[in-house]
Amino acid sequence: MFLFISGAEIVFILIIVVMVFGADKLPGIARELGKGMRQLKNATNEVKSEIQKSAEKNGLDSDFTKGIGEEVTKVKDDLENFTGSVKRKL
């Protein structure tokens, strides 16, 4: 579950999207959504890497960076779960 949206609500949103944009534009929209998710994933990995490098450089506790890494991983997993359900619906 992503942001408390159920499967039925996702289907309803997809029906509205098809009605507004048309079926011929859906592949392009899905492609752009995929690119955006990939960019977000790359950005979170870069932020995680920079935080770890900075922490190591300044001698900070690595437990702090592990906690941040776990949170970033959770967000990434939630996004992948959401995009997976969108891909299956399309």
PDB file of N, CA, C and O in Angstrom:
ATOM      1  N   MET A   1       0.847  -1.181   0.000  1.00  0.00           N
ATOM      2  CA  MET A   1       0.000   0.000   0.000  1.00  0.00           C
ATOM      3  C   MET A   1       0.890   1.239   0.000  1.00  0.00           C
ATOM      4  O   MET A   1       1.827   1.331   0.792  1.00  0.00           O
ATOM      5  N   PHE A   2       0.608   2.161  -0.857  1.00  0.00           N
ATOM      6  CA  PHE A   2       1.398   3.369  -0.977  1.00  0.00           C
ATOM      7  C   PHE A   2       0.515   4.575  -0.742  1.00  0.00           C
ATOM      8  O   PHE A   2      -0.440   4.810  -1.482  1.00  0.00           O
ATOM      9  N   LEU A   3       0.828   5.329   0.272  1.00  0.00           N
ATOM     10  CA  LEU A   3       0.069   6.530   0.618  1.00  0.00           C
ATOM     11  C   LEU A   3      -1.410   6.234   0.845  1.00  0.00           C
ATOM     12  O   LEU A   3      -2.268   7.052   0.513  1.00  0.00           O
ATOM     13  N   PHE A   4      -1.703   5.086   1.402  1.00  0.00           N
ATOM     14  CA  PHE A   4      -3.059   4.689   1.752  1.00  0.00           C
ATOM     15  C   PHE A   4      -3.993   4.641   0.546  1.00  0.00           C
ATOM     16  O   PHE A   4      -5.178   4.953   0.661  1.00  0.00           O
ATOM     17  N   ILE A   5      -3.461   4.253  -0.602  1.00  0.00           N
ATOM     18  CA  ILE A   5      -4.268   4.113  -1.807  1.00  0.00           C
ATOM     19  C   ILE A   5      -4.482   2.620  -2.059  1.00  0.00           C
ATOM     20  O   ILE A   5      -3.522   1.854  -2.145  1.00  0.00           O
ATOM     21  N   SER A   6      -5.734   2.218  -2.174  1.00  0.00           N
ATOM     22  CA  SER A   6      -6.020   0.799  -2.407  1.00  0.00           C
ATOM     23  C   SER A   6      -5.978   0.490  -3.906  1.00  0.00           C
ATOM     24  O   SER A   6      -5.879   1.393  -4.738  1.00  0.00           O
ATOM     25  N   GLY A   7      -6.053  -0.789  -4.227  1.00  0.00           N
ATOM     26  CA  GLY A   7      -6.029  -1.220  -5.624  1.00  0.00           C
ATOM     27  C   GLY A   7      -7.207  -0.683  -6.414  1.00  0.00           C
ATOM     28  O   GLY A   7      -7.061  -0.300  -7.575  1.00  0.00           O
ATOM     29  N   ALA A   8      -8.391  -0.655  -5.777  1.00  0.00           N
ATOM     30  CA  ALA A   8      -9.586  -0.144  -6.455  1.00  0.00           C
ATOM     31  C   ALA A   8      -9.430   1.344  -6.790  1.00  0.00           C
ATOM     32  O   ALA A   8      -9.857   1.800  -7.851  1.00  0.00           O
ATOM     33  N   GLU A   9      -8.813   2.088  -5.873  1.00  0.00           N
ATOM     34  CA  GLU A   9      -8.613   3.521  -6.130  1.00  0.00           C
ATOM     35  C   GLU A   9      -7.618   3.742  -7.267  1.00  0.00           C
ATOM     36  O   GLU A   9      -7.779   4.664  -8.067  1.00  0.00           O
ATOM     37  N   ILE A  10      -6.601   2.905  -7.335  1.00  0.00           N
ATOM     38  CA  ILE A  10      -5.625   3.012  -8.426  1.00  0.00           C
ATOM     39  C   ILE A  10      -6.301   2.725  -9.763  1.00  0.00           C
ATOM     40  O   ILE A  10      -6.054   3.424 -10.746  1.00  0.00           O
ATOM     41  N   VAL A  11      -7.148   1.703  -9.804  1.00  0.00           N
ATOM     42  CA  VAL A  11      -7.875   1.379 -11.035  1.00  0.00           C
ATOM     43  C   VAL A  11      -8.771   2.544 -11.431  1.00  0.00           C
ATOM     44  O   VAL A  11      -8.836   2.898 -12.608  1.00  0.00           O
ATOM     45  N   PHE A  12      -9.453   3.137 -10.478  1.00  0.00           N
ATOM     46  CA  PHE A  12     -10.320   4.282 -10.759  1.00  0.00           C
ATOM     47  C   PHE A  12      -9.505   5.450 -11.317  1.00  0.00           C
ATOM     48  O   PHE A  12      -9.928   6.103 -12.271  1.00  0.00           O
ATOM     49  N   ILE A  13      -8.353   5.710 -10.731  1.00  0.00           N
ATOM     50  CA  ILE A  13      -7.494   6.791 -11.216  1.00  0.00           C
ATOM     51  C   ILE A  13      -7.036   6.493 -12.636  1.00  0.00           C
ATOM     52  O   ILE A  13      -7.003   7.390 -13.479  1.00  0.00           O
ATOM     53  N   LEU A  14      -6.678   5.233 -12.910  1.00  0.00           N
ATOM     54  CA  LEU A  14      -6.236   4.867 -14.257  1.00  0.00           C
ATOM     55  C   LEU A  14      -7.354   5.038 -15.281  1.00  0.00           C
ATOM     56  O   LEU A  14      -7.102   5.461 -16.409  1.00  0.00           O
ATOM     57  N   ILE A  15      -8.583   4.714 -14.895  1.00  0.00           N
ATOM     58  CA  ILE A  15      -9.724   4.915 -15.801  1.00  0.00           C
ATOM     59  C   ILE A  15      -9.892   6.393 -16.113  1.00  0.00           C
ATOM     60  O   ILE A  15     -10.125   6.764 -17.263  1.00  0.00           O
ATOM     61  N   ILE A  16      -9.776   7.228 -15.106  1.00  0.00           N
ATOM     62  CA  ILE A  16      -9.881   8.685 -15.326  1.00  0.00           C
ATOM     63  C   ILE A  16      -8.758   9.159 -16.235  1.00  0.00           C
ATOM     64  O   ILE A  16      -8.989   9.980 -17.123  1.00  0.00           O
ATOM     65  N   VAL A  17      -7.535   8.651 -16.026  1.00  0.00           N
ATOM     66  CA  VAL A  17      -6.397   9.039 -16.867  1.00  0.00           C
ATOM     67  C   VAL A  17      -6.653   8.638 -18.315  1.00  0.00           C
ATOM     68  O   VAL A  17      -6.374   9.416 -19.228  1.00  0.00           O
ATOM     69  N   VAL A  18      -7.178   7.438 -18.536  1.00  0.00           N
ATOM     70  CA  VAL A  18      -7.481   6.992 -19.904  1.00  0.00           C
ATOM     71  C   VAL A  18      -8.527   7.898 -20.530  1.00  0.00           C
ATOM     72  O   VAL A  18      -8.417   8.258 -21.702  1.00  0.00           O
ATOM     73  N   MET A  19      -9.541   8.271 -19.756  1.00  0.00           N
ATOM     74  CA  MET A  19     -10.596   9.141 -20.292  1.00  0.00           C
ATOM     75  C   MET A  19     -10.065  10.536 -20.613  1.00  0.00           C
ATOM     76  O   MET A  19     -10.487  11.140 -21.600  1.00  0.00           O
ATOM     77  N   VAL A  20      -9.153  11.055 -19.803  1.00  0.00           N
ATOM     78  CA  VAL A  20      -8.637  12.411 -20.007  1.00  0.00           C
ATOM     79  C   VAL A  20      -7.601  12.448 -21.129  1.00  0.00           C
ATOM     80  O   VAL A  20      -7.672  13.304 -22.011  1.00  0.00           O
ATOM     81  N   PHE A  21      -6.629  11.516 -21.100  1.00  0.00           N
ATOM     82  CA  PHE A  21      -5.525  11.574 -22.047  1.00  0.00           C
ATOM     83  C   PHE A  21      -5.712  10.681 -23.264  1.00  0.00           C
ATOM     84  O   PHE A  21      -5.111  10.937 -24.307  1.00  0.00           O
ATOM     85  N   GLY A  22      -6.513   9.660 -23.158  1.00  0.00           N
ATOM     86  CA  GLY A  22      -6.695   8.727 -24.262  1.00  0.00           C
ATOM     87  C   GLY A  22      -5.696   7.587 -24.173  1.00  0.00           C
ATOM     88  O   GLY A  22      -4.596   7.739 -23.640  1.00  0.00           O
ATOM     89  N   ALA A  23      -6.100   6.447 -24.703  1.00  0.00           N
ATOM     90  CA  ALA A  23      -5.269   5.242 -24.613  1.00  0.00           C
ATOM     91  C   ALA A  23      -3.983   5.373 -25.422  1.00  0.00           C
ATOM     92  O   ALA A  23      -2.980   4.747 -25.080  1.00  0.00           O
ATOM     93  N   ASP A  24      -3.993   6.168 -26.479  1.00  0.00           N
ATOM     94  CA  ASP A  24      -2.806   6.287 -27.316  1.00  0.00           C
ATOM     95  C   ASP A  24      -1.666   7.024 -26.625  1.00  0.00           C
ATOM     96  O   ASP A  24      -0.508   6.842 -27.001  1.00  0.00           O
ATOM     97  N   LYS A  25      -1.961   7.847 -25.628  1.00  0.00           N
ATOM     98  CA  LYS A  25      -0.913   8.596 -24.933  1.00  0.00           C
ATOM     99  C   LYS A  25      -0.419   7.907 -23.672  1.00  0.00           C
ATOM    100  O   LYS A  25       0.555   8.359 -23.071  1.00  0.00           O
ATOM    101  N   LEU A  26      -1.064   6.826 -23.257  1.00  0.00           N
ATOM    102  CA  LEU A  26      -0.665   6.139 -22.027  1.00  0.00           C
ATOM    103  C   LEU A  26       0.762   5.598 -22.059  1.00  0.00           C
ATOM    104  O   LEU A  26       1.465   5.735 -21.058  1.00  0.00           O
ATOM    105  N   PRO A  27       1.232   4.990 -23.155  1.00  0.00           N
ATOM    106  CA  PRO A  27       2.628   4.507 -23.142  1.00  0.00           C
ATOM    107  C   PRO A  27       3.633   5.637 -22.915  1.00  0.00           C
ATOM    108  O   PRO A  27       4.622   5.453 -22.205  1.00  0.00           O
ATOM    109  N   GLY A  28       3.389   6.784 -23.502  1.00  0.00           N
ATOM    110  CA  GLY A  28       4.284   7.921 -23.296  1.00  0.00           C
ATOM    111  C   GLY A  28       4.254   8.416 -21.862  1.00  0.00           C
ATOM    112  O   GLY A  28       5.288   8.766 -21.293  1.00  0.00           O
ATOM    113  N   ILE A  29       3.066   8.443 -21.284  1.00  0.00           N
ATOM    114  CA  ILE A  29       2.937   8.864 -19.891  1.00  0.00           C
ATOM    115  C   ILE A  29       3.652   7.871 -18.980  1.00  0.00           C
ATOM    116  O   ILE A  29       4.366   8.275 -18.062  1.00  0.00           O
ATOM    117  N   ALA A  30       3.465   6.581 -19.228  1.00  0.00           N
ATOM    118  CA  ALA A  30       4.122   5.547 -18.424  1.00  0.00           C
ATOM    119  C   ALA A  30       5.637   5.637 -18.570  1.00  0.00           C
ATOM    120  O   ALA A  30       6.367   5.464 -17.594  1.00  0.00           O
ATOM    121  N   ARG A  31       6.108   5.906 -19.775  1.00  0.00           N
ATOM    122  CA  ARG A  31       7.542   6.035 -20.020  1.00  0.00           C
ATOM    123  C   ARG A  31       8.118   7.201 -19.228  1.00  0.00           C
ATOM    124  O   ARG A  31       9.173   7.079 -18.605  1.00  0.00           O
ATOM    125  N   GLU A  32       7.423   8.324 -19.255  1.00  0.00           N
ATOM    126  CA  GLU A  32       7.877   9.498 -18.508  1.00  0.00           C
ATOM    127  C   GLU A  32       7.841   9.240 -17.001  1.00  0.00           C
ATOM    128  O   GLU A  32       8.733   9.679 -16.275  1.00  0.00           O
ATOM    129  N   LEU A  33       6.826   8.537 -16.535  1.00  0.00           N
ATOM    130  CA  LEU A  33       6.742   8.183 -15.124  1.00  0.00           C
ATOM    131  C   LEU A  33       7.924   7.292 -14.743  1.00  0.00           C
ATOM    132  O   LEU A  33       8.516   7.469 -13.678  1.00  0.00           O
ATOM    133  N   GLY A  34       8.263   6.352 -15.593  1.00  0.00           N
ATOM    134  CA  GLY A  34       9.412   5.483 -15.350  1.00  0.00           C
ATOM    135  C   GLY A  34      10.714   6.260 -15.294  1.00  0.00           C
ATOM    136  O   GLY A  34      11.554   6.009 -14.429  1.00  0.00           O
ATOM    137  N   LYS A  35      10.887   7.210 -16.218  1.00  0.00           N
ATOM    138  CA  LYS A  35      12.088   8.044 -16.204  1.00  0.00           C
ATOM    139  C   LYS A  35      12.175   8.848 -14.913  1.00  0.00           C
ATOM    140  O   LYS A  35      13.243   8.974 -14.314  1.00  0.00           O
ATOM    141  N   GLY A  36      11.039   9.388 -14.499  1.00  0.00           N
ATOM    142  CA  GLY A  36      11.016  10.164 -13.260  1.00  0.00           C
ATOM    143  C   GLY A  36      11.367   9.309 -12.053  1.00  0.00           C
ATOM    144  O   GLY A  36      12.103   9.751 -11.170  1.00  0.00           O
ATOM    145  N   MET A  37      10.847   8.088 -12.009  1.00  0.00           N
ATOM    146  CA  MET A  37      11.158   7.187 -10.896  1.00  0.00           C
ATOM    147  C   MET A  37      12.638   6.814 -10.905  1.00  0.00           C
ATOM    148  O   MET A  37      13.269   6.730  -9.852  1.00  0.00           O
ATOM    149  N   ARG A  38      13.185   6.592 -12.093  1.00  0.00           N
ATOM    150  CA  ARG A  38      14.609   6.259 -12.198  1.00  0.00           C
ATOM    151  C   ARG A  38      15.464   7.426 -11.719  1.00  0.00           C
ATOM    152  O   ARG A  38      16.455   7.221 -11.017  1.00  0.00           O
ATOM    153  N   GLN A  39      15.091   8.643 -12.090  1.00  0.00           N
ATOM    154  CA  GLN A  39      15.837   9.808 -11.645  1.00  0.00           C
ATOM    155  C   GLN A  39      15.747   9.967 -10.136  1.00  0.00           C
ATOM    156  O   GLN A  39      16.731  10.317  -9.484  1.00  0.00           O
ATOM    157  N   LEU A  40      14.574   9.712  -9.582  1.00  0.00           N
ATOM    158  CA  LEU A  40      14.400   9.796  -8.135  1.00  0.00           C
ATOM    159  C   LEU A  40      15.254   8.748  -7.435  1.00  0.00           C
ATOM    160  O   LEU A  40      15.871   9.035  -6.409  1.00  0.00           O
ATOM    161  N   LYS A  41      15.295   7.549  -7.977  1.00  0.00           N
ATOM    162  CA  LYS A  41      16.105   6.475  -7.402  1.00  0.00           C
ATOM    163  C   LYS A  41      17.581   6.855  -7.445  1.00  0.00           C
ATOM    164  O   LYS A  41      18.296   6.675  -6.460  1.00  0.00           O
ATOM    165  N   ASN A  42      18.041   7.377  -8.574  1.00  0.00           N
ATOM    166  CA  ASN A  42      19.440   7.786  -8.693  1.00  0.00           C
ATOM    167  C   ASN A  42      19.766   8.923  -7.725  1.00  0.00           C
ATOM    168  O   ASN A  42      20.839   8.949  -7.123  1.00  0.00           O
ATOM    169  N   ALA A  43      18.834   9.853  -7.584  1.00  0.00           N
ATOM    170  CA  ALA A  43      19.054  10.977  -6.673  1.00  0.00           C
ATOM    171  C   ALA A  43      19.141  10.500  -5.227  1.00  0.00           C
ATOM    172  O   ALA A  43      19.990  10.974  -4.472  1.00  0.00           O
ATOM    173  N   THR A  44      18.276   9.570  -4.830  1.00  0.00           N
ATOM    174  CA  THR A  44      18.333   9.075  -3.453  1.00  0.00           C
ATOM    175  C   THR A  44      19.632   8.311  -3.207  1.00  0.00           C
ATOM    176  O   THR A  44      20.212   8.400  -2.124  1.00  0.00           O
ATOM    177  N   ASN A  45      20.089   7.561  -4.209  1.00  0.00           N
ATOM    178  CA  ASN A  45      21.364   6.856  -4.053  1.00  0.00           C
ATOM    179  C   ASN A  45      22.522   7.841  -3.939  1.00  0.00           C
ATOM    180  O   ASN A  45      23.449   7.613  -3.162  1.00  0.00           O
ATOM    181  N   GLU A  46      22.484   8.927  -4.697  1.00  0.00           N
ATOM    182  CA  GLU A  46      23.525   9.940  -4.620  1.00  0.00           C
ATOM    183  C   GLU A  46      23.522  10.628  -3.268  1.00  0.00           C
ATOM    184  O   GLU A  46      24.583  10.862  -2.689  1.00  0.00           O
ATOM    185  N   VAL A  47      22.338  10.956  -2.756  1.00  0.00           N
ATOM    186  CA  VAL A  47      22.233  11.603  -1.445  1.00  0.00           C
ATOM    187  C   VAL A  47      22.780  10.666  -0.370  1.00  0.00           C
ATOM    188  O   VAL A  47      23.538  11.088   0.504  1.00  0.00           O
ATOM    189  N   LYS A  48      22.400   9.420  -0.439  1.00  0.00           N
ATOM    190  CA  LYS A  48      22.874   8.425   0.530  1.00  0.00           C
ATOM    191  C   LYS A  48      24.399   8.335   0.484  1.00  0.00           C
ATOM    192  O   LYS A  48      25.057   8.327   1.524  1.00  0.00           O
ATOM    193  N   SER A  49      24.949   8.268  -0.709  1.00  0.00           N
ATOM    194  CA  SER A  49      26.399   8.172  -0.871  1.00  0.00           C
ATOM    195  C   SER A  49      27.100   9.407  -0.312  1.00  0.00           C
ATOM    196  O   SER A  49      28.110   9.288   0.381  1.00  0.00           O
ATOM    197  N   GLU A  50      26.572  10.581  -0.608  1.00  0.00           N
ATOM    198  CA  GLU A  50      27.179  11.817  -0.122  1.00  0.00           C
ATOM    199  C   GLU A  50      27.120  11.912   1.399  1.00  0.00           C
ATOM    200  O   GLU A  50      28.070  12.375   2.030  1.00  0.00           O
ATOM    201  N   ILE A  51      26.021  11.483   1.983  1.00  0.00           N
ATOM    202  CA  ILE A  51      25.894  11.514   3.442  1.00  0.00           C
ATOM    203  C   ILE A  51      26.913  10.576   4.070  1.00  0.00           C
ATOM    204  O   ILE A  51      27.564  10.926   5.054  1.00  0.00           O
ATOM    205  N   GLN A  52      27.049   9.392   3.503  1.00  0.00           N
ATOM    206  CA  GLN A  52      28.016   8.432   4.042  1.00  0.00           C
ATOM    207  C   GLN A  52      29.448   8.941   3.893  1.00  0.00           C
ATOM    208  O   GLN A  52      30.252   8.811   4.816  1.00  0.00           O
ATOM    209  N   LYS A  53      29.768   9.516   2.741  1.00  0.00           N
ATOM    210  CA  LYS A  53      31.120  10.050   2.535  1.00  0.00           C
ATOM    211  C   LYS A  53      31.412  11.174   3.511  1.00  0.00           C
ATOM    212  O   LYS A  53      32.491  11.230   4.101  1.00  0.00           O
ATOM    213  N   SER A  54      30.450  12.067   3.678  1.00  0.00           N
ATOM    214  CA  SER A  54      30.633  13.192   4.587  1.00  0.00           C
ATOM    215  C   SER A  54      30.765  12.717   6.027  1.00  0.00           C
ATOM    216  O   SER A  54      31.580  13.248   6.783  1.00  0.00           O
ATOM    217  N   ALA A  55      29.977  11.729   6.410  1.00  0.00           N
ATOM    218  CA  ALA A  55      30.046  11.204   7.769  1.00  0.00           C
ATOM    219  C   ALA A  55      31.401  10.544   8.025  1.00  0.00           C
ATOM    220  O   ALA A  55      32.011  10.745   9.075  1.00  0.00           O
ATOM    221  N   GLU A  56      31.859   9.762   7.061  1.00  0.00           N
ATOM    222  CA  GLU A  56      33.158   9.108   7.220  1.00  0.00           C
ATOM    223  C   GLU A  56      34.282  10.141   7.272  1.00  0.00           C
ATOM    224  O   GLU A  56      35.225   9.998   8.050  1.00  0.00           O
ATOM    225  N   LYS A  57      34.182  11.169   6.452  1.00  0.00           N
ATOM    226  CA  LYS A  57      35.205  12.215   6.403  1.00  0.00           C
ATOM    227  C   LYS A  57      35.277  12.969   7.725  1.00  0.00           C
ATOM    228  O   LYS A  57      36.362  13.335   8.178  1.00  0.00           O
ATOM    229  N   ASN A  58      34.118  13.202   8.342  1.00  0.00           N
ATOM    230  CA  ASN A  58      34.071  13.966   9.589  1.00  0.00           C
ATOM    231  C   ASN A  58      34.098  13.083  10.829  1.00  0.00           C
ATOM    232  O   ASN A  58      34.012  13.587  11.949  1.00  0.00           O
ATOM    233  N   GLY A  59      34.215  11.779  10.644  1.00  0.00           N
ATOM    234  CA  GLY A  59      34.319  10.867  11.770  1.00  0.00           C
ATOM    235  C   GLY A  59      33.034  10.708  12.560  1.00  0.00           C
ATOM    236  O   GLY A  59      33.081  10.455  13.764  1.00  0.00           O
ATOM    237  N   LEU A  60      31.886  10.850  11.909  1.00  0.00           N
ATOM    238  CA  LEU A  60      30.608  10.678  12.594  1.00  0.00           C
ATOM    239  C   LEU A  60      30.284   9.207  12.765  1.00  0.00           C
ATOM    240  O   LEU A  60      30.832   8.346  12.076  1.00  0.00           O
ATOM    241  N   ASP A  61      29.392   8.940  13.687  1.00  0.00           N
ATOM    242  CA  ASP A  61      28.967   7.573  13.972  1.00  0.00           C
ATOM    243  C   ASP A  61      28.289   6.977  12.745  1.00  0.00           C
ATOM    244  O   ASP A  61      27.408   7.601  12.153  1.00  0.00           O
ATOM    245  N   SER A  62      28.695   5.784  12.368  1.00  0.00           N
ATOM    246  CA  SER A  62      28.128   5.150  11.179  1.00  0.00           C
ATOM    247  C   SER A  62      26.702   4.664  11.416  1.00  0.00           C
ATOM    248  O   SER A  62      25.971   4.431  10.453  1.00  0.00           O
ATOM    249  N   ASP A  63      26.288   4.505  12.680  1.00  0.00           N
ATOM    250  CA  ASP A  63      24.906   4.098  12.972  1.00  0.00           C
ATOM    251  C   ASP A  63      23.923   5.152  12.469  1.00  0.00           C
ATOM    252  O   ASP A  63      22.823   4.825  12.022  1.00  0.00           O
ATOM    253  N   PHE A  64      24.322   6.397  12.546  1.00  0.00           N
ATOM    254  CA  PHE A  64      23.472   7.477  12.050  1.00  0.00           C
ATOM    255  C   PHE A  64      23.254   7.340  10.545  1.00  0.00           C
ATOM    256  O   PHE A  64      22.130   7.474  10.063  1.00  0.00           O
ATOM    257  N   THR A  65      24.316   7.077   9.813  1.00  0.00           N
ATOM    258  CA  THR A  65      24.178   6.945   8.367  1.00  0.00           C
ATOM    259  C   THR A  65      23.428   5.673   7.995  1.00  0.00           C
ATOM    260  O   THR A  65      22.742   5.643   6.973  1.00  0.00           O
ATOM    261  N   LYS A  66      23.543   4.627   8.800  1.00  0.00           N
ATOM    262  CA  LYS A  66      22.792   3.400   8.524  1.00  0.00           C
ATOM    263  C   LYS A  66      21.298   3.656   8.654  1.00  0.00           C
ATOM    264  O   LYS A  66      20.507   3.140   7.865  1.00  0.00           O
ATOM    265  N   GLY A  67      20.908   4.452   9.648  1.00  0.00           N
ATOM    266  CA  GLY A  67      19.492   4.787   9.824  1.00  0.00           C
ATOM    267  C   GLY A  67      18.952   5.555   8.632  1.00  0.00           C
ATOM    268  O   GLY A  67      17.839   5.298   8.173  1.00  0.00           O
ATOM    269  N   ILE A  68      19.731   6.488   8.136  1.00  0.00           N
ATOM    270  CA  ILE A  68      19.324   7.251   6.958  1.00  0.00           C
ATOM    271  C   ILE A  68      19.241   6.324   5.750  1.00  0.00           C
ATOM    272  O   ILE A  68      18.309   6.414   4.951  1.00  0.00           O
ATOM    273  N   GLY A  69      20.214   5.441   5.625  1.00  0.00           N
ATOM    274  CA  GLY A  69      20.210   4.488   4.516  1.00  0.00           C
ATOM    275  C   GLY A  69      18.992   3.589   4.555  1.00  0.00           C
ATOM    276  O   GLY A  69      18.410   3.286   3.513  1.00  0.00           O
ATOM    277  N   GLU A  70      18.598   3.159   5.742  1.00  0.00           N
ATOM    278  CA  GLU A  70      17.405   2.315   5.874  1.00  0.00           C
ATOM    279  C   GLU A  70      16.150   3.071   5.469  1.00  0.00           C
ATOM    280  O   GLU A  70      15.276   2.510   4.808  1.00  0.00           O
ATOM    281  N   GLU A  71      16.051   4.334   5.857  1.00  0.00           N
ATOM    282  CA  GLU A  71      14.886   5.144   5.479  1.00  0.00           C
ATOM    283  C   GLU A  71      14.837   5.362   3.977  1.00  0.00           C
ATOM    284  O   GLU A  71      13.767   5.287   3.373  1.00  0.00           O
ATOM    285  N   VAL A  72      15.982   5.629   3.370  1.00  0.00           N
ATOM    286  CA  VAL A  72      16.038   5.807   1.921  1.00  0.00           C
ATOM    287  C   VAL A  72      15.624   4.520   1.219  1.00  0.00           C
ATOM    288  O   VAL A  72      14.912   4.554   0.215  1.00  0.00           O
ATOM    289  N   THR A  73      16.073   3.383   1.751  1.00  0.00           N
ATOM    290  CA  THR A  73      15.707   2.091   1.171  1.00  0.00           C
ATOM    291  C   THR A  73      14.209   1.854   1.281  1.00  0.00           C
ATOM    292  O   THR A  73      13.597   1.341   0.344  1.00  0.00           O
ATOM    293  N   LYS A  74      13.608   2.219   2.408  1.00  0.00           N
ATOM    294  CA  LYS A  74      12.159   2.064   2.586  1.00  0.00           C
ATOM    295  C   LYS A  74      11.400   2.887   1.557  1.00  0.00           C
ATOM    296  O   LYS A  74      10.453   2.398   0.941  1.00  0.00           O
ATOM    297  N   VAL A  75      11.812   4.135   1.369  1.00  0.00           N
ATOM    298  CA  VAL A  75      11.148   5.000   0.392  1.00  0.00           C
ATOM    299  C   VAL A  75      11.304   4.433  -1.006  1.00  0.00           C
ATOM    300  O   VAL A  75      10.356   4.428  -1.790  1.00  0.00           O
ATOM    301  N   LYS A  76      12.502   3.956  -1.319  1.00  0.00           N
ATOM    302  CA  LYS A  76      12.754   3.374  -2.636  1.00  0.00           C
ATOM    303  C   LYS A  76      11.886   2.138  -2.858  1.00  0.00           C
ATOM    304  O   LYS A  76      11.330   1.956  -3.941  1.00  0.00           O
ATOM    305  N   ASP A  77      11.769   1.292  -1.842  1.00  0.00           N
ATOM    306  CA  ASP A  77      10.929   0.102  -1.958  1.00  0.00           C
ATOM    307  C   ASP A  77       9.466   0.467  -2.147  1.00  0.00           C
ATOM    308  O   ASP A  77       8.768  -0.155  -2.947  1.00  0.00           O
ATOM    309  N   ASP A  78       8.993   1.485  -1.406  1.00  0.00           N
ATOM    310  CA  ASP A  78       7.613   1.937  -1.569  1.00  0.00           C
ATOM    311  C   ASP A  78       7.364   2.435  -2.989  1.00  0.00           C
ATOM    312  O   ASP A  78       6.324   2.147  -3.581  1.00  0.00           O
ATOM    313  N   LEU A  79       8.317   3.179  -3.526  1.00  0.00           N
ATOM    314  CA  LEU A  79       8.171   3.688  -4.894  1.00  0.00           C
ATOM    315  C   LEU A  79       8.168   2.552  -5.908  1.00  0.00           C
ATOM    316  O   LEU A  79       7.394   2.574  -6.865  1.00  0.00           O
ATOM    317  N   GLU A  80       9.027   1.561  -5.702  1.00  0.00           N
ATOM    318  CA  GLU A  80       9.060   0.429  -6.624  1.00  0.00           C
ATOM    319  C   GLU A  80       7.775  -0.383  -6.538  1.00  0.00           C
ATOM    320  O   GLU A  80       7.279  -0.869  -7.555  1.00  0.00           O
ATOM    321  N   ASN A  81       7.234  -0.534  -5.333  1.00  0.00           N
ATOM    322  CA  ASN A  81       5.962  -1.242  -5.186  1.00  0.00           C
ATOM    323  C   ASN A  81       4.841  -0.490  -5.893  1.00  0.00           C
ATOM    324  O   ASN A  81       3.993  -1.101  -6.543  1.00  0.00           O
ATOM    325  N   PHE A  82       4.837   0.833  -5.767  1.00  0.00           N
ATOM    326  CA  PHE A  82       3.805   1.638  -6.410  1.00  0.00           C
ATOM    327  C   PHE A  82       3.927   1.580  -7.923  1.00  0.00           C
ATOM    328  O   PHE A  82       2.931   1.391  -8.621  1.00  0.00           O
ATOM    329  N   THR A  83       5.142   1.740  -8.434  1.00  0.00           N
ATOM    330  CA  THR A  83       5.304   1.715  -9.885  1.00  0.00           C
ATOM    331  C   THR A  83       5.030   0.326 -10.432  1.00  0.00           C
ATOM    332  O   THR A  83       4.551   0.197 -11.559  1.00  0.00           O
ATOM    333  N   GLY A  84       5.320  -0.711  -9.671  1.00  0.00           N
ATOM    334  CA  GLY A  84       5.015  -2.068 -10.105  1.00  0.00           C
ATOM    335  C   GLY A  84       3.528  -2.276 -10.263  1.00  0.00           C
ATOM    336  O   GLY A  84       3.084  -2.912 -11.219  1.00  0.00           O
ATOM    337  N   SER A  85       2.746  -1.738  -9.325  1.00  0.00           N
ATOM    338  CA  SER A  85       1.294  -1.886  -9.431  1.00  0.00           C
ATOM    339  C   SER A  85       0.754  -1.059 -10.585  1.00  0.00           C
ATOM    340  O   SER A  85      -0.209  -1.468 -11.233  1.00  0.00           O
ATOM    341  N   VAL A  86       1.348   0.089 -10.855  1.00  0.00           N
ATOM    342  CA  VAL A  86       0.903   0.904 -11.984  1.00  0.00           C
ATOM    343  C   VAL A  86       1.237   0.194 -13.280  1.00  0.00           C
ATOM    344  O   VAL A  86       0.415   0.178 -14.196  1.00  0.00           O
ATOM    345  N   LYS A  87       2.419  -0.394 -13.384  1.00  0.00           N
ATOM    346  CA  LYS A  87       2.811  -1.100 -14.605  1.00  0.00           C
ATOM    347  C   LYS A  87       1.889  -2.285 -14.870  1.00  0.00           C
ATOM    348  O   LYS A  87       1.510  -2.536 -16.014  1.00  0.00           O
ATOM    349  N   ARG A  88       1.531  -3.011 -13.817  1.00  0.00           N
ATOM    350  CA  ARG A  88       0.642  -4.163 -13.993  1.00  0.00           C
ATOM    351  C   ARG A  88      -0.746  -3.722 -14.448  1.00  0.00           C
ATOM    352  O   ARG A  88      -1.385  -4.438 -15.219  1.00  0.00           O
ATOM    353  N   LYS A  89      -1.231  -2.571 -13.998  1.00  0.00           N
ATOM    354  CA  LYS A  89      -2.554  -2.088 -14.360  1.00  0.00           C
ATOM    355  C   LYS A  89      -2.597  -1.602 -15.797  1.00  0.00           C
ATOM    356  O   LYS A  89      -3.629  -1.707 -16.460  1.00  0.00           O
ATOM    357  N   LEU A  90      -1.473  -1.066 -16.287  1.00  0.00           N
ATOM    358  CA  LEU A  90      -1.441  -0.557 -17.653  1.00  0.00           C
ATOM    359  C   LEU A  90      -1.324  -1.724 -18.576  1.00  0.00           C
ATOM    360  O   LEU A  90      -1.278  -1.547 -19.793  1.00  0.00           O
TER     361      LEU A  90
END
